[in-house]
Amino acid sequence: AEERTVRGALIGCGFFAENQMQAWQQLQRDGKRVEIVALCDRDPQRLAHFQTLFGIEATFTDANAMFEAFAGGGADGKDSDLDFVDIATTTQAHAALVPLAADHGVDIICQKPFAGSLETARQLIEHCKTRGVTLGIHENFRWQQAVRSTIEALRDGAIGQPFFGRISYRNGFDVYRAQPYLAEVERFIIEDLGIHVLDIARALFGEVDRLGCEIARVNPAINGEDVATMMLHHDTGVTAVVDCSYATRLADDPFPQSLIEIDGKRGSLRLRQDFTLEIHAIEGGCEIRDVRPESPAWSEAPWRPIQQSVLAFQRDWLGAQRQGRSVETRGEDNFNTLALVEAAYRAAAIHQTVVPERWE
Ligand code: NAD
């Protein structure tokens, strides 16, 4: 039988959602049966902009009105004529939008950070579970081709059991231009960016049992911290350093790359800025792999590696939806990434090592 088209709606037609829409439409062009059939933004100008850009007729300034418009009439006796919603708003809106979608029986993809506190995160996860809908968090950094290749090389045993890691994200990119709210927030680099890098650490080395952190604000024009240095101890015994900065001046700015160093018992991995992955073997010698991302046609420098990861995440989500498996970054999993963010702020405040909460 021919696969049914998976029908979705997008809520939040902002800066980043453009990438998500581009990715859905590319997947559709590539022959995947998925379609965004409605758009929602409380700002009519953003809504009109997306309507024109992506040629979607059905638009709503209110999410409740949108879900009501699609209520009933779903295929296979479903509650809704929507299969999923892609929530791309900033975090504050998630606490209302996630339960709303869940109550309409619609599967959910939600942007990171998916909740403003662990308590809210727990409630949203439980709510989705109760309503029988899936909650996948749009955590895309582990899907960047260079990062993914590093994860796979490690998982394939290329360097044996790792004992040390460093994941480093340091640049001087003006993030405040496209996302002005980032200059306002009290919590900045750990919550907005560090969250991704901490997630890479979890993807590489598993859960974290202790975390220390120091932060700094170098740019005087912002409210939050723009530098954070974290030390993680993982259950597996790996010690990892996760360091982030938006205050680092480099002639050859690496934005938006995360550079990775891993030392294992049988060799070492180095992910370099020129998109080479070096695999140094215990026997000597070094294999060099080209892990440059295949840039989608719609991508633009310097965002290409991130835009490629949005496409990769959404492609995997769609595959998971079809196969009835959950994505790696489902709510329960992402809770543990969010817990590292909370632990990092606490560790920075008390200048002590903290034991992060964990999803049981
Ligand atoms: P933005 O402010 O540009 O866009 C958010 C949009 O949501 C706005 O158009 C706003 O009007 C709309 N909105 C807010 N509340 C709403 C509601 N209740 N109903 C309908 N519409 C609502 O923000 P952005 O920079 O695009 O960021 C959005 C999210 O994406 C953030 O959580 C951010 O952390 C995340 N983000 C992720 C990545 C990534 O690589 N995964 C990169 C950038 C941003």
Boltz pocket constraint, residues with backbone or C-beta under 6 A from the ligand:
constraints:
  - pocket:
      binder: B
      contacts: [[A, 11], [A, 12], [A, 13], [A, 14], [A, 15], [A, 16], [A, 17], [A, 40], [A, 41], [A, 42], [A, 43], [A, 46], [A, 61], [A, 63], [A, 88], [A, 89], [A, 90], [A, 91], [A, 93], [A, 111], [A, 112], [A, 113], [A, 138], [A, 139], [A, 140], [A, 178], [A, 179], [A, 192], [A, 306]]
      max_distance: 6.0
